[in-house]
Amino acid sequence: MGWRGILGFDYGIVQGPLGPDISGPELVAAVANAGAIGILRVPDWETPDYVRDLIRKTRTLTDKPFGVAVVLHFPHKENIKAILEEKVAILMVSWGDFPRALTIEAQEAGVKVIHQVGTLEDAEKALNASVDAIIIQGHEAGGHVLGKEGLFGLLPRVADLLSGSNIPLIAAGGIMDARGYVAALALGAQGICMGTRFLATEESYAHPIYKTFLVKMDKTEYTNVFGRSRWPGAPHRVLQTPFFNDWRNLPDHENEDSQPIIGHTTIHGKERVIRRFAGTVPNSTTTGDIESMVMYAGQSVGLIKEIWPAGEVVKNLVEGAKSLLRQQFQDADPA
Ligand SMILES: Cc1cc2nc3c(=O)[nH]c(=O)nc-3n(C[C@H](O)[C@H](O)[C@H](O)COP(=O)(O)O)c2cc1C
């Protein structure tokens, strides 16, 4: 049963990394302390000393294991070296190939590798690279979206691919509560990965206005309006904020480079300006026109009614899944 844990953790619940710096030490430690898999997100540039500090700061807040995520599209070799030297429990990778040799290097350093992918073909590549677990991301997911298909059709096919392999399969995309958790288990997953639900927690570094929007709004859209210059070819799912609805048909030749500055922020200790249509979500340090900044969210965001402590999210999933299975399925009369 999925809630009994995967990869040595109490539960098969993964807090998806929230770029660029929204899943920091406080969120990751809160998730780890609740028995689930918290994932830090390293910067998109090489900065191994900073990565070490991030890991060490998290260790002052929890003595439980946790993970660190790297987006392979950006420079990362030195950062990964630091992650392996620090011997965190999990290295999570996404948005690129992670060959078998690198996977084995991580495993030999005592670090398990989880690869987040969006297609059956990429799941097969990850399987052949002998990863320790695979996250399959459906089209419903918030943030940058690898998945082109809905989870309902994709997940069981990937489960068939992995059957007999002992590699845990983790479902991501639009899962916000115990119903989604149980559905993912029924479709063949051993765990779930949630981004948006953990974004809407007390410990996440999302800006308070962003958190309010996650509670208030219930519509998202798959788009390429934001961050076209910095990260081309990376479609994303965002909240349909009034700003987004005004600009959803942004002409193809436009991108953030030529746009006015709408705010300022500090990301992983570096001060940055935010231009209109940048792909940078507002974090707790961001100032300026917050409502006109990108706000990533998964398709079922309408299920989020309150900002919770991250530990409550985990507790509700586990207790909710157990009682749902007891009430809805175990008592059912098969005749
Ligand atoms: C704000 C935000 C930032 C994200 N950043 C990353 C990231 O840096 N790396 C990554 O692999 N996935 C990232 N994701 C995607 C998650 O790993 C996960 O696939 C997704 O959140 C699942 O869908 P859900 O948001 O509906 O739960 C992000 C998602 C959100 C909402």
Ligand as a Chemical Component Dictionary entry (heavy atoms), coordinates in Angstrom:
data_LIG
# 
_chem_comp.id                   LIG 
_chem_comp.type                 NON-POLYMER 
_chem_comp.pdbx_formal_charge   0 
_chem_comp.three_letter_code    LIG 
# 
loop_
_chem_comp_atom.comp_id 
_chem_comp_atom.atom_id 
_chem_comp_atom.alt_atom_id 
_chem_comp_atom.type_symbol 
_chem_comp_atom.charge 
_chem_comp_atom.model_Cartn_x 
_chem_comp_atom.model_Cartn_y 
_chem_comp_atom.model_Cartn_z 
_chem_comp_atom.pdbx_ordinal 
LIG C1  C1  C 0 5.693  26.733 -8.403  1  
LIG C2  C2  C 0 6.147  25.423 -8.953  2  
LIG C3  C3  C 0 7.501  25.238 -9.216  3  
LIG C4  C4  C 0 7.969  24.012 -9.705  4  
LIG N1  N1  N 0 9.313  23.849 -9.909  5  
LIG C5  C5  C 0 9.796  22.645 -10.306 6  
LIG C6  C6  C 0 11.198 22.436 -10.450 7  
LIG O1  O1  O 0 11.997 23.317 -10.194 8  
LIG N2  N2  N 0 11.627 21.218 -10.865 9  
LIG C7  C7  C 0 10.752 20.198 -11.147 10 
LIG O2  O2  O 0 11.181 19.090 -11.506 11 
LIG N3  N3  N 0 9.408  20.376 -11.018 12 
LIG C8  C8  C 0 8.920  21.567 -10.608 13 
LIG N4  N4  N 0 7.553  21.738 -10.465 14 
LIG C9  C9  C 0 6.655  20.634 -10.813 15 
LIG C10 C10 C 0 6.469  19.629 -9.665  16 
LIG O3  O3  O 0 7.636  18.853 -9.499  17 
LIG C11 C11 C 0 5.286  18.669 -9.921  18 
LIG O4  O4  O 0 5.491  17.925 -11.090 19 
LIG C12 C12 C 0 3.954  19.388 -10.051 20 
LIG O5  O5  O 0 3.849  20.435 -9.136  21 
LIG C13 C13 C 0 2.813  18.412 -9.867  22 
LIG O6  O6  O 0 1.588  19.016 -10.156 23 
LIG P1  P1  P 0 0.687  19.809 -9.065  24 
LIG O7  O7  O 0 1.303  21.158 -8.985  25 
LIG O8  O8  O 0 -0.663 19.831 -9.682  26 
LIG O9  O9  O 0 0.773  19.063 -7.774  27 
LIG C14 C14 C 0 7.062  22.953 -9.971  28 
LIG C15 C15 C 0 5.699  23.156 -9.706  29 
LIG C16 C16 C 0 5.236  24.363 -9.202  30 
LIG C17 C17 C 0 3.772  24.515 -8.915  31 
# 
loop_
_chem_comp_bond.comp_id 
_chem_comp_bond.atom_id_1 
_chem_comp_bond.atom_id_2 
_chem_comp_bond.value_order 
_chem_comp_bond.pdbx_ordinal 
LIG C1  C2  SING 1  
LIG C2  C3  SING 2  
LIG C2  C16 DOUB 3  
LIG C3  C4  DOUB 4  
LIG C4  N1  SING 5  
LIG C4  C14 SING 6  
LIG N1  C5  DOUB 7  
LIG C5  C6  SING 8  
LIG C5  C8  SING 9  
LIG C6  O1  DOUB 10 
LIG C6  N2  SING 11 
LIG N2  C7  SING 12 
LIG C7  O2  DOUB 13 
LIG C7  N3  SING 14 
LIG N3  C8  DOUB 15 
LIG C8  N4  SING 16 
LIG N4  C9  SING 17 
LIG N4  C14 SING 18 
LIG C9  C10 SING 19 
LIG C10 O3  SING 20 
LIG C10 C11 SING 21 
LIG C11 O4  SING 22 
LIG C11 C12 SING 23 
LIG C12 O5  SING 24 
LIG C12 C13 SING 25 
LIG C13 O6  SING 26 
LIG O6  P1  SING 27 
LIG P1  O7  DOUB 28 
LIG P1  O8  SING 29 
LIG P1  O9  SING 30 
LIG C14 C15 DOUB 31 
LIG C15 C16 SING 32 
LIG C16 C17 SING 33 
# 
